[in-house]
Amino acid sequence: SLHISSGATSAQQEERDSKRLPLMALAQELAKSPDHGPLSDESKGINFGEPIRNYEPLPDTKWRFGKPNYATVNECYFENRVMQHKEGSLEALVQNLVKNWEVESQHVASPHQWKTMDIGKFQLAVNGGCPANAQLMADTGAYNFLIGETAHYTGKMSFDESNSNFSSCFPEGFAWEVLEVFSGPPTVSFKWRHFGKMSGTFTDKLSKRHQGNGEMLNVIGMCIAKVNEELKFESLDIYYSPNDMIKPLLSKE
């Protein structure tokens, strides 16, 4: 979680804000004001002619980095997706649920304000490993937990450091889509793709910086999700290779 000294000047605060780069909604796109109310039409995808997330925050939602704006990542999504799901289809429903889940898990600080999950039951597990509950995911950060420890990445970095690292690596956005849905609620199994152009800089666990070459990173995985009657997530079991995420980010030497 992010801790800021109460003695920071406004100039120091602005400098720190400029360095925060949330993974999905880039820092330079975070709403300056108002920091409340619904997501913009741009964030929902409406101005692209196809709504892809419809998250409605609580009136008193406390955003972790400020209210997100998904303009850049939506551009990445619409320009580079490989599937276009019919409105009202099971695939479109599942994709919307996961995109709304990402808004909360990445940008809403307190699990007590989460609406997409049954926080009393929620568990997130990767490749059959030990699951995290809602509070642990909020403290660790979903991406730290999803990647964990590899030869070149450590999941022990702070939520803020992880966000900054990945967003600096994908300045044009790191988008996500559902490829195929195999079963519907209450146990939803689906195949997904995470993708973005490696046009920025990635910093590995030894603090070595790797400049991207502009190529598209494609990460493919599976998920088995359990939802309740309100379509709130009770669990997410994710299967993929974390090395598929990290190895392509390393400079070829």
C-alpha positions as CSV (number, residue, x, y, z in Angstrom):
1,S,0.0,0.0,0.0
2,L,1.1,3.6,-0.5
3,H,2.3,5.7,2.4
4,I,2.9,9.4,2.0
5,S,4.5,11.6,4.7
6,S,2.2,14.2,6.0
7,G,5.1,16.6,5.7
8,A,5.4,16.4,1.9
9,T,5.1,19.7,0.1
10,S,2.6,20.1,-2.7
11,A,5.6,20.2,-5.2
12,Q,6.9,16.9,-3.8
13,Q,3.4,15.5,-4.0
14,E,3.1,16.5,-7.6
15,E,6.4,14.9,-8.4
16,R,5.4,11.6,-6.7
17,D,2.0,11.7,-8.5
18,S,3.8,12.0,-11.8
19,K,5.7,8.9,-11.2
20,R,2.7,6.7,-10.3
21,L,1.8,4.7,-13.3
22,P,-1.1,2.3,-12.6
23,L,-0.9,-0.7,-14.8
24,M,-4.2,-0.4,-16.6
25,A,-5.0,3.4,-16.4
26,L,-1.8,5.4,-16.8
27,A,-0.9,8.0,-14.3
28,Q,-1.1,10.9,-16.7
29,E,-4.7,9.9,-17.4
30,L,-5.8,9.9,-13.8
31,A,-8.7,12.3,-13.2
32,K,-7.4,15.5,-11.7
33,S,-11.0,16.5,-10.7
34,P,-13.5,15.4,-9.9
35,D,-12.0,12.4,-8.0
36,H,-15.5,11.0,-7.6
37,G,-18.5,10.0,-9.6
38,P,-18.8,7.4,-12.4
39,L,-16.1,6.4,-14.8
40,S,-16.0,8.4,-18.0
41,D,-17.6,7.2,-21.3
42,E,-14.0,7.0,-22.5
43,S,-13.1,4.6,-19.7
44,K,-16.2,2.5,-20.3
45,G,-15.5,2.2,-24.0
46,I,-18.7,4.0,-25.1
47,N,-16.9,6.5,-27.2
48,F,-15.4,3.6,-29.1
49,G,-18.9,2.4,-29.9
50,E,-18.8,-0.6,-27.7
51,P,-19.0,-0.6,-23.9
52,I,-16.5,-3.0,-22.4
53,R,-16.7,-2.1,-18.7
54,N,-19.6,-0.7,-16.7
55,Y,-18.2,-0.4,-13.2
56,E,-20.1,2.0,-11.0
57,P,-18.1,3.1,-7.9
58,L,-19.7,3.8,-4.5
59,P,-20.3,7.6,-3.9
60,D,-17.5,7.6,-1.2
61,T,-15.1,5.3,-3.1
62,K,-11.5,6.0,-2.1
63,W,-9.3,5.5,-5.2
64,R,-5.8,4.2,-4.6
65,F,-4.2,6.5,-7.3
66,G,-7.1,8.8,-8.1
67,K,-10.0,7.9,-10.3
68,P,-8.7,5.9,-13.3
69,N,-9.1,6.8,-17.0
70,Y,-8.9,3.9,-19.4
71,A,-8.5,5.9,-22.6
72,T,-5.1,4.6,-23.6
73,V,-5.6,1.0,-22.6
74,N,-8.9,1.0,-24.4
75,E,-7.2,2.2,-27.6
76,C,-4.7,-0.6,-27.2
77,Y,-7.6,-3.1,-26.7
78,F,-9.7,-2.0,-29.7
79,E,-6.7,-1.8,-32.0
80,N,-5.1,-5.1,-31.1
81,R,-7.8,-7.5,-29.9
82,V,-8.3,-10.7,-31.7
83,M,-11.9,-11.4,-30.6
84,Q,-15.0,-9.2,-31.0
85,H,-17.8,-10.6,-28.8
86,K,-21.4,-10.0,-29.6
87,E,-23.2,-7.7,-27.2
88,G,-25.1,-9.8,-24.7
89,S,-23.1,-13.0,-25.3
90,L,-21.6,-15.0,-22.5
91,E,-18.1,-14.0,-23.6
92,A,-19.0,-10.3,-23.4
93,L,-20.5,-10.8,-20.0
94,V,-17.5,-12.6,-18.6
95,Q,-15.1,-10.0,-20.1
96,N,-17.1,-7.2,-18.6
97,L,-17.1,-8.9,-15.1
98,V,-13.3,-9.3,-15.2
99,K,-12.7,-5.8,-16.4
100,N,-14.8,-4.5,-13.6
101,W,-12.9,-6.7,-11.2
102,E,-9.7,-5.2,-12.4
103,V,-11.0,-1.7,-11.7
104,E,-11.6,-2.6,-8.1
105,S,-8.6,-4.8,-7.4
106,Q,-6.2,-2.3,-9.0
107,H,-7.7,1.0,-8.1
108,V,-10.1,0.8,-5.1
109,A,-8.0,0.8,-2.0
110,S,-10.3,-0.9,0.6
111,P,-11.8,-4.4,0.1
112,H,-14.8,-3.1,2.1
113,Q,-15.7,-0.9,-0.9
114,W,-15.4,-3.8,-3.4
115,K,-18.6,-4.7,-5.2
116,T,-17.4,-7.3,-7.7
117,M,-16.3,-9.8,-5.1
118,D,-17.9,-11.6,-2.1
119,I,-15.0,-10.5,0.1
120,G,-16.0,-12.9,2.9
121,K,-15.4,-15.8,0.5
122,F,-13.1,-14.5,-2.1
123,Q,-9.9,-16.3,-2.9
124,L,-7.3,-15.8,-5.7
125,A,-5.0,-18.7,-6.6
126,V,-2.3,-19.1,-9.3
127,N,-1.4,-22.5,-10.8
128,G,-3.0,-24.3,-7.9
129,G,-0.9,-22.5,-5.3
130,C,-1.8,-21.2,-1.9
131,P,-4.7,-18.8,-2.3
132,A,-4.9,-15.1,-1.3
133,N,-8.0,-13.6,0.4
134,A,-9.3,-10.2,-0.5
135,Q,-7.3,-8.3,2.1
136,L,-4.0,-10.0,1.1
137,M,-4.6,-9.2,-2.5
138,A,-5.4,-5.6,-1.6
139,D,-2.1,-5.3,0.3
140,T,0.1,-7.2,-2.1
141,G,-1.4,-6.1,-5.4
142,A,-3.0,-8.5,-7.8
143,Y,-0.1,-8.5,-10.3
144,N,2.5,-9.1,-7.6
145,F,0.5,-12.1,-6.5
146,L,-0.2,-13.3,-10.0
147,I,3.5,-13.2,-11.0
148,G,5.1,-14.1,-7.7
149,E,8.8,-14.9,-7.6
150,T,10.7,-15.6,-10.8
151,A,14.3,-15.4,-11.8
152,H,13.8,-11.8,-12.9
153,Y,10.8,-10.5,-10.9
154,T,10.0,-10.4,-7.2
155,G,6.4,-10.2,-5.9
156,K,7.8,-8.7,-2.7
157,M,7.9,-5.2,-4.2
158,S,5.2,-2.7,-3.1
159,F,1.9,-2.3,-4.9
160,D,3.0,1.1,-6.0
161,E,6.4,-0.1,-7.3
162,S,4.8,-3.0,-9.2
163,N,2.3,-0.6,-10.8
164,S,5.1,1.9,-11.7
165,N,7.3,-0.8,-13.2
166,F,4.7,-2.4,-15.5
167,S,3.1,0.8,-16.6
168,S,6.5,2.3,-17.5
169,C,7.0,-0.9,-19.6
170,F,3.7,-0.5,-21.4
171,P,3.1,3.3,-21.9
172,E,0.6,2.5,-24.7
173,G,-1.4,0.3,-22.4
174,F,-1.5,-3.4,-21.3
175,A,-4.9,-4.7,-22.4
176,W,-6.9,-7.8,-21.6
177,E,-9.5,-9.9,-23.4
178,V,-11.5,-13.0,-23.2
179,L,-10.7,-15.4,-26.0
180,E,-13.2,-18.3,-25.3
181,V,-15.6,-19.3,-22.6
182,F,-16.1,-23.0,-21.9
183,S,-18.7,-22.9,-19.2
184,G,-21.2,-20.4,-17.8
185,P,-22.1,-19.4,-14.2
186,P,-21.8,-20.5,-11.4
187,T,-18.4,-22.1,-12.5
188,V,-17.1,-20.0,-15.4
189,S,-14.1,-21.4,-17.2
190,F,-12.4,-19.3,-19.9
191,K,-9.3,-18.6,-21.9
192,W,-7.8,-15.1,-21.8
193,R,-5.1,-13.0,-23.4
194,H,-3.1,-10.1,-21.9
195,F,-1.3,-7.9,-24.5
196,G,0.5,-4.7,-25.0
197,K,3.4,-3.2,-26.9
198,M,6.8,-3.3,-25.1
199,S,7.7,0.3,-25.9
200,G,8.9,1.4,-22.5
201,T,11.3,0.3,-19.8
202,F,11.1,-2.7,-17.5
203,T,13.2,-2.9,-14.3
204,D,14.0,-6.5,-13.1
205,K,14.5,-7.7,-9.5
206,L,18.2,-6.7,-9.6
207,S,17.3,-3.2,-10.6
208,K,18.6,-3.6,-14.1
209,R,16.6,-1.6,-16.7
210,H,15.5,-3.3,-20.0
211,Q,14.4,-1.1,-22.9
212,G,11.5,-2.5,-24.9
213,N,11.6,-3.0,-28.6
214,G,8.1,-2.1,-29.4
215,E,7.0,-5.7,-30.1
216,M,3.6,-7.0,-28.9
217,L,3.7,-9.1,-25.7
218,N,1.0,-11.8,-25.8
219,V,0.3,-13.8,-22.6
220,I,-2.3,-16.6,-22.8
221,G,-3.9,-18.2,-19.8
222,M,-6.9,-20.0,-18.4
223,C,-9.2,-19.2,-15.5
224,I,-11.8,-21.0,-13.5
225,A,-14.0,-18.5,-11.7
226,K,-16.8,-19.2,-9.2
227,V,-19.6,-16.6,-9.0
228,N,-22.7,-16.3,-6.8
229,E,-26.2,-15.5,-7.9
230,E,-25.3,-11.8,-8.0
231,L,-22.4,-12.6,-10.3
232,K,-19.9,-11.6,-7.7
233,F,-16.6,-13.5,-7.7
234,E,-16.1,-16.0,-4.9
235,S,-12.9,-17.4,-6.3
236,L,-10.5,-17.0,-9.3
237,D,-8.2,-19.9,-10.1
238,I,-5.7,-18.7,-12.8
239,Y,-3.4,-20.8,-14.8
240,Y,-0.6,-19.5,-17.0
241,S,3.2,-19.3,-17.1
242,P,4.6,-16.2,-15.3
243,N,7.7,-16.5,-17.4
244,D,5.6,-15.8,-20.5
245,M,5.0,-12.4,-18.9
246,I,8.5,-11.6,-17.7
247,K,11.0,-13.2,-20.2
248,P,9.9,-11.2,-23.2
249,L,10.5,-8.0,-21.2
250,L,14.2,-8.7,-20.8
251,S,16.7,-7.1,-23.2
252,K,18.2,-9.5,-25.7
253,E,21.9,-9.6,-25.0
